[in-house]
Amino acid sequence: MDKMGFVTPEEVWMKGELAPRILELFSTPGFRERPYWDAERVLENYQAFLEGKSPYSTEFWRIACAEMWLRQFDA
């Protein structure tokens, strides 16, 4: 039998229970200082998503994961 993948409900998480944590993450000085993304734009776009003004983007999840990884392993 072939492997069967599944889709994670990241959009539901990002708009629901994770929203306060993601907002906090995207608002920290460390996040804003990273050269990998435009932190102000990321936060604006995420807030627009939360307000229902724009669709979900998987980039939010990827950026949040990258930031948490950098906090753990970046020297």
C-alpha positions as CSV (number, residue, x, y, z in Angstrom):
1,M,0.0,0.0,0.0
2,D,1.3,3.4,-0.9
3,K,1.8,6.0,1.8
4,M,-1.1,8.4,2.3
5,G,-0.4,12.0,3.2
6,F,-2.6,14.3,5.1
7,V,-3.1,18.1,5.2
8,T,-2.4,19.9,8.4
9,P,-5.0,22.4,9.5
10,E,-2.4,25.2,9.8
11,E,-4.9,27.8,8.5
12,V,-7.3,26.9,11.3
13,W,-4.4,27.0,13.8
14,M,-3.1,30.3,12.5
15,K,-6.5,32.0,12.7
16,G,-7.5,30.4,16.0
17,E,-5.5,29.1,18.9
18,L,-2.0,30.1,17.6
19,A,-3.0,33.7,16.5
20,P,-1.9,35.4,19.8
21,R,1.4,33.6,19.8
22,I,2.1,34.3,16.1
23,L,1.2,38.0,16.6
24,E,3.6,38.1,19.5
25,L,6.3,36.3,17.5
26,F,5.9,38.6,14.5
27,S,6.0,41.7,16.8
28,T,9.3,41.0,18.6
29,P,12.4,43.1,18.0
30,G,14.4,39.9,17.1
31,F,11.9,39.1,14.4
32,R,12.0,42.7,13.0
33,E,15.8,42.6,12.9
34,R,16.1,39.6,10.6
35,P,17.3,40.3,7.1
36,Y,15.2,37.4,5.6
37,W,11.8,39.1,5.4
38,D,10.1,42.4,5.6
39,A,8.8,42.1,9.2
40,E,6.4,45.0,9.0
41,R,4.8,43.7,5.9
42,V,4.6,40.1,7.3
43,L,2.8,41.5,10.4
44,E,0.5,43.7,8.3
45,N,-0.4,40.8,6.0
46,Y,-1.0,38.4,8.9
47,Q,-3.3,41.0,10.6
48,A,-5.2,41.4,7.3
49,F,-5.7,37.6,7.2
50,L,-6.9,37.6,10.8
51,E,-9.4,40.3,10.0
52,G,-10.7,38.4,6.9
53,K,-9.3,41.0,4.5
54,S,-7.0,38.6,2.7
55,P,-6.7,34.9,2.2
56,Y,-4.4,32.6,4.2
57,S,-0.8,32.2,2.9
58,T,1.4,29.2,3.8
59,E,4.2,31.8,4.0
60,F,2.9,32.7,7.5
61,W,3.5,29.2,8.7
62,R,6.9,29.0,7.0
63,I,8.1,32.3,8.4
64,A,7.0,31.5,11.9
65,C,8.7,28.1,11.8
66,A,11.9,29.7,10.4
67,E,11.9,32.3,13.1
68,M,11.5,29.6,15.8
69,W,14.2,27.6,14.2
70,L,16.5,30.6,14.1
71,R,15.9,31.3,17.8
72,Q,16.8,27.8,18.7
73,F,19.8,27.2,16.5
74,D,21.2,30.6,15.2
75,A,24.3,31.6,17.1
